[in-house]
Amino acid sequence: MANKNLSAAKKAKQDEFYTQMNDIQAEINAYLDYDENTFRGKTVLLPCDDPEWSNFTLFFAQNFERLGLKKLISTSYAPESKTAKYGSLFEYAASQSDETPKNERGKIFALDHDTNRNGRIDFEDLEWEYLKGDGDFRSEEVCHLRDESDVIVTNPPFSMFREFLAWIVGGGVATKNTMIAKRFLIIGNMNAITYKEVFPLIMGNKLWLGNGFSHGNAYFRIAEGSRNEYADGVYDPMTNLVKFRNVAWFTNLEHGRRHQPLQLMTMAQNIKHSKHKEVRGIGYRRYDNYDAIEVPFTDAIPGDYDGVMGVPISFLDKYCPEQFEILGATQRGCHDAVPDTRKYDDYWEVKQDGKRTGSSGGKTNENGNLLMNDGKRNYFVNTDGRIIQSAYQRIFIRHRHKSCC
């Protein structure tokens, strides 16, 4: 492999970085705080990650010795590869790179020894060569790199999150008993929690949310000319950053925060003191079609309730497996332990102005439905005038031990 000082190229392209160094540093530190040997003796693969501008590669290379890595491997997409133009957060190979014209081939970068003999192993020791193909993570040569690695870290495009996770897992249909041979840390849209390829893994304690972005806000740098690809984010032209509020780290690496139990009030205390008007003075509604109560906010979970509760998907950011058992989710067909007890095929959807939308009640089957009309959202009604509204997507949980603290 050839070796070259990439610092100049990296410095010139700082505005094209996506994941910020401080976010990577904070996330990795959470795993090291829990177990300082998390990465020790491991081969780390960063697929589709070009060190000429990637903070992931820079971080792991600069911290190679501190982390105790055995080997670091990065692969990049070819500049002209159509694959490189998928979705949200894969950084594009820079077309103005001072590295050459073989635009249809990706690159592989490796780090495992002190190439410049300065007494330390770091970013300056990266060696590289061209791949045979375009660097697509699904290619045979990148799959081979996956197989030889211990930990996979990257930022896959939101649109390909399902496929990328399946690539890590090894294919097949995910179940709560699926075994995952590789450790991984990847970024994805929070809504991925409810995907049929993801939720069974969460139920089976095979996958969970990472430490998370500061205050739940993720800021990513974007390449020039790619602003239209970030419709779900808010772009700030002054900083060249795009802000996302629904992005999370997904991992099977342990960190301390996931084992910290929530401090909860009792049901009576919530009804009397909750800051949420949906609970305070009103209490907890029962679903019309599930034997469970609706808990619209994670901090309103009653600590002394032994039954099944439907909570927001954001609950997983606070989920402690020693404190709660996950039983299923609405809309996913993953709720054998909490079966739905009613269908709404003979209902129809109505706007608040009384006009029908043209959709039948079958649209809300397997949602968590409540006997109510909040006066704001569409609702469903049948010929008897019975009205229901859907709650947002919910995860069904139950306390492992009765506790209010």
N, C-alpha and C positions, 0 to 999 in steps of 0.2 A: 504494500500500500504506500501511496505517496503521503508525505507530511508537509503541511504548510501552515504558516502563521495566519490564522483567520481573524485576528483581532481587528485589523484595519477594515476588512469587509464588514465585520459585525458592527463596528462603531459607525460606519457609514449608513447602516440600515436600521438604526435603532427605532425609527418611527414605524417600521414594518413589523415589529414584534407583536405577538398576540398575548399569550398568557404572561402576566407580569411577574417579575422576579420575586417581589415581596409576597405574592400569593403562593407561589411554589414553595418559597422558604417557609412560610407559616404552616402550610399543609404538611410538608415533610417533617417539620419539627414536632408536629403532634404525634407522629408515629415513633419518632426517636425518643420523645419524652416517655412514651409508654414502654418502649423496648429499644434501647440504644443499638441493638444488634439487628434491627429490622432488615437492613440492607447488607450486612456484613457477609462477605464471601459469596455474594449474589452476582449473577449476570443480569444487568438491567437493559431492556430493549425499549427504545423510543422509536416506534415505527412512524414513518412519514414525518420526520422531524429534522430539519436541516440546521446544523450548528452554525451556519453563517449568519443566522438571525434568530435561532430558537433559544429562548431562555431555559427550556427544559434541558437541552444538551449542555448549555453553559453551566447551569446549576450542578448537574450531576458530575460534569467534568471537573469543575473547580472544587467540588467537595468529594472527589473520588477517594482520597485517602481518609478523610474524616468519616465517611460512610463505610469504609472498609470494603469497597466494591472489588469484585473479582474481575469484572469486565463491563464496559459500557459500549452499547451498539446503538447507532442512530441510522435510520434510513430516510431518504428524501425522495419525493416524487420527481419525475422528469418534468422540466418546465413546460413541455408541450403535451404532457399527458392529460387526457380528458379527465382521468381519475382525480387529478390534482384540483379540478375545478368543482368538485362536489362541495356543497354546503358550507356551513357556518364557520367552523373554527380550525380547519386544516390550513396551515399557512402555505401559501404558494411558493414554489421555488422561484427565486428572484431571477427574472430574465436578464438583468444587467450584471449577473454574477461574473466576477473575473475568472471563474472556472468555466471555461469552455463550451463548445458548441454542440455537444452531443445531447441535443434537446429531447431525445426520445428515450433516454436512459436515466434512471434514478442513480443515486449514490448511496454508498454505505460508508459510515464513519465508525471507527473502532478505537477504543482506548483501553489498554491493559498493561502498559509499561512506560517507563521514562524514556521516550524516544530521543529527547534532546540532551539527556544526561545532565540535567541541572539539579538533580537530587530530589525531585518531586514529580508526581504524576498529576497533570492538570490539563486544562483546555489546550495548551500549546502542544500537547503530545498526541492530539487526535491524528489519526491516519485515515486516508480515504481512497476509494477506488470506485469505478462505475459498476453498477449492477448490470446484469444481463438484460433485465426488463425495465419497466417504467417505475418500479418502486411501489406498485399497488400492494397493499397489505395482504391481499388474497392470492398473490402470486406464489409460485412454488418456492422461490428462493427466500421470500420474506416469511413464508410459513415455516421454512426450515430454521430461520433465525428465531422465530417464536418458540419452536420446539426446544431449542438449546438454551433459551433464557429462563430465568427464575421469576423475574418481576417485569411487568409491562406497564409503562407509564406513557400516557399521551392525551391528546385533546381531539377525539374523533368528531367528525361533522355530526350535528344533531340529526340530520336526515338519514345517517347511516349507523346510528347508535345501536340499533337492534343487530344489524349484521356484524358490526365490529365486536360486540359482546359475544355473539355466537362464535366468532372467529377465536376469541380468547378461550371460551368454554370448550370449544372443539366441535361445535355443531350439534345437531339433534334438538329435540324439544326439551325446554327447561322444565324441571320439576323441583319441588322442594328437597328432593333427595339427590339432585344432580351434584356430582363431584367436580370441583374445579381444581385442576392440577396447578394452574399458574396463579401467582399473586398478581394483582393489578391495581392501578390507580388511574382512573380516567374521568374526564369531565363530560357532563351531559345535562340535558334539559331536565328539570325537576319532574316534568310529566312522564318521563321515562319510567318512573317508579311503578306506574300502573300497566306498563306493557306486559303482554302475556309472556314475553321472553325474559322479563325482569322480575315481576312480582313473585312468582314461585320461588325464585332464588332468595328473595328477601324473607319470605315466609319460612324458608328452610334455614335461615341464618347463614346463607352461603355468600351473601352480598349485603352491604349496608352503605349508608351515607358516610362520607369522610368528615373530617373536622369542619370543613366549610369555609366559605368566603367571609370576610369581615362584614358583619351586620347583614349578611345575606345578599350583598351586592357584589357582582362580578364585573370587573372592568377589563376589556380586552382591546389591545391595539389592532388596527386593521391595515392591510396593505393599500396603497394608493389605488384608487379606482374600484375598490370592492365594497363601497358603502351600501349599495343596494342589496347586498346579501345579508344585511342585518336588520330586517324588517321587525324582528321581535325585540330589538334592543333600541336604546336611545343614543344617538350619535352626537358627540360634542366636538365640533370642528376646531375648537380651541386646543383641545388636548389630543385629538385624533383617537379618542377612546369611545368604545361602545359599552353602555351599561346594561346589564341583564340582572333582573331580580329573581329569576326562576332557574338559576343554574346551580348545579351541585357537583361535588366530587363523589364518584361511586367507587367502592373498593371492597376488598376482602382482607385488607391489612388492619390489624387492631390498633385502636387509639383510645386513650383514656376517657374522652368525653362520652363515648357511647356506653360506658359502664357507670355513668353518673345518674342515679335515679332522680326523677322529677320530684320537686317539693310541691305537694298538692294539698288543697283544702278539702274538707269533707263536702258532701253534697249539700248539707244544710248551710255550711259556710259560704259556698259558692252562690246559692240562691239568695243569701242575704247580702254578701259583700262583693260578688264578682263585678269587675269593671265592665263586663259585657252585658248590655241591656237585653240581649237575647236569652240570657240565663237569669240575671238578677231579678228577683221578684216574680219570675215566671216559672222557673224550674226547667226540667228536661223533658222534651217531647219524645214520645215513642214513635218509631217508624210504623207506617201503615202496613208495610210488607216485610218487615224483619223483626225478629224478637230481640230488639236492641234499642238503646236510647241514642238520641242525636246529641253529640257534643261538638258544637261548632268551632270551638277554639281549644288548642292543646292545653293552655293554662286553666281551662275550665273543667278538665277531667276530674271527676270526683274521686278522691283517694279511698273512700270507704264503700264504693259500689262494686259488688261482686259479679254483676251480670255483664253482658256484651255491650260494648260502646262503639258507635261509629264516629271516627275522628278524621280531621282533615289529613291529606297526604303529607302536609308539612310536619305532621307529628313525627315522621321518621327522622327528622333532624334532631329530635330529642329522645328518640327511642332507646330505652335501656332494656336489653333482652332478659336481664335478671328481674326486672320489674313487671314487664308486660309480655303477654303472648299474642302474637299476630294470628288471627283466625281466617282472614280473607279480605276481600275488597268488593265494592260494588262495581258493576259494569265489566268485570273481568272473568266471571265464571269461576273465580277462585274462592268460593265461599261454601264449600261443602259443610263446614262446621256451623255455618249460619245461613241456611237456605232461605230463599225468598218464599213468602207464603201467599202472595197475591200477584195476579197479572192485570194489566190495564188495557187489554186489546179493545175493550168496548168503551174506552174513554176517547176524547179528542182534545187537542191542544188549543188553548184560547189565549189571545193577547189581553192585556189589561183593559183595552177599549172594548172588549167583548167580541172581537172578530176572531174567527177560526183561522188557524195558520195552515190548515190542510193536512197536518200530521195527526196520526192516530196515537192513542195512548200507548201502543206498543213501543213507541219511542222511549218511554220512560221505564219499561220493564227492567228490573234488576238495578235501577237507581234506588237510593234511599229516599222513599217518598213520605211526606208528612201531610196530615190533614190540616191544611191551612191555605191562606192566600195572603201574602205579605203586601199586596197592592203595588208591587214593583215589577215582578217577573211574570213570564207566561205561566199558566197553570193548566191543569187537566181536569175535565169534568165528564160525568156520564149522564145518562138519561134521567137518573134520579136526582141530579143536581149535586152529587157528591164531588167535592173539590179536593184535589191534592196538588202539591208542588214538590218538585225534585230538590233534594239537597245537592250540594256539590259532591264530587266524587269522594267517597269515604273508605277508610280502612277499618276493619272490625278488629277490636282488641279486647283483652280481658286481663285483669290483674292476675299475676302469678301468686301473689300473696296479698291478703287484705291489709291495706296500709293507707294512711293518709299523709304520710311524710316520706 
